[in-house]
Amino acid sequence: MGLFERHPSGGAWKLGYKYKLQDNNDNLILDSQVWEEDINPDPSEVVDHVIKHRFVNHPDGIEVRSGFKFDWSMWMSGDGVNRCYMSETGSNYATIDNPDMGLFTLKDSSNSANATSLNRGIVAGILYRITG
């Protein structure tokens, strides 16, 4: 996953997240625990304020089956973490040249508590693979 770095001078912070999975009938399949991971990027690995991060708690990713809903919530915490770089271009995701466009739909999360949305937040990119 690509994440925007801490603002203004980088440094270490904690990434918190949780998620829900629902089947195609809106039945709750999984309501995860709250996960936290330490993030301390090497400045040489930060490109345009974006950090590539592989989740320690989910090194093989999270399986989301066809037709399922994946509701993801994420936040930053730590000493002095009150701001971060973020993007306000998420609503343009449909304009990205992607041969897999249309396989899934992105929507705002009902769990947002700080004005994040499909258009605005710290998630710079989600890496995925299609299995089957």
N, C-alpha and C positions, 0 to 999 in steps of 0.2 A: 504494500500500500504506500502511496505517496502521501506525506504529511507536510504541512507548512511548519517551518521552524518557529521557535520561540522568538518573540520580538522584545526589545530591539537588538540585542547583542548575542542571540543564540544561547547556548548553555544547556545544562541538564534540566529535565522536567519529568513528570509522570504523565503517562497516557492512560486514561481510564475509559472503559467501554463496556457496553452490554448489548445484547441483541435478543430479538424474539424471532421465532420461525412459526409461520402459520401455513397450514395446507391450503389447497385451492378451494376449500369450503370454509375458510377462516377459522378452523379449529386450531387452537394453540398447541403446537408440537413441542416447543422448547422456549422457556423464558430463562435465559442464562443468568448466572451469577454476575456480579460486578467484577471485572478483571482490571488489574493495573500492571503496567509495565514501565520500567525505567527507560528513558530515552536520553542519550548523551551522544549526539552525533559528532563525528569528526568533521571539523569545518571544511576539510578538503572534499567531503562527500556531499556537501550541500550545494545544489544547483538551483539558482533563481529562488532561493528560500525553500526549496522542496527537499525533503529527506526521504529516501527509500527505507522502509521498515518492514521486516518480517516479524510477525507476531510470535513472541516467545511462547505464549500460552496456546497458540494454534499454529505450529510450524508447518502443518500440511494444509492450512486454510480451513474454511468452514463450508461444509457441503450444503448447498441449497438446491433442492430438486426442482425440476420443471414445474411451473405453476405455483410454487410456494412463494410466500411473502417473507422478506427478510428486512426487519426493522432494526436499524443500527443506530446506536447513540454513542457519542464519543466526547471526551472532554480532556482538558489539560489542567494539571495542578502542580504545585510545588512552590518553593520560596520565590517570591517575586514574579510568579507567573500570573499576570493580570491582563496581558495582551499577547497576541501572536500575529504573525502574518497570516492572511487568509485571502480567499478568492471570492469574487462576486461575479463569476462567469459560468457558474454551473448550469444555468438555464440554457446555455449554448451547447450543451453536450451533444445534442442531436445533430449539430453541424460538423462534428468530428468525423473524419473519414475512417469508418470502422466497418469491416465486412460482417460483423456480428450485430450491427445495429438492428433493433427490433426484437432481439431475443429476450430482452428484459426491459422493464420500465422503471425509471427512477421517479420517486415522489417525495414530497416533504414528509418528515417523521412527526407524528403526534407527540413525541417525547421531547421536542426542542423546548428548552427553557431560556434561551438567550438569543433569540432572533436568528438562529441558523435555519437554513432552508436548503432546498435543492440548489438555489442560486448562490448561497453564501455559507462558508464554513472553512474548517481547517483540513478537510479531506481533499487532497489535491488529485488523487486518482486511485482507482481500485483495480488491482490486477486480478484477473480471473482466468480460469481454463475450463473448457467444456469437455466433459467426460461422457462416456456412454458406451 
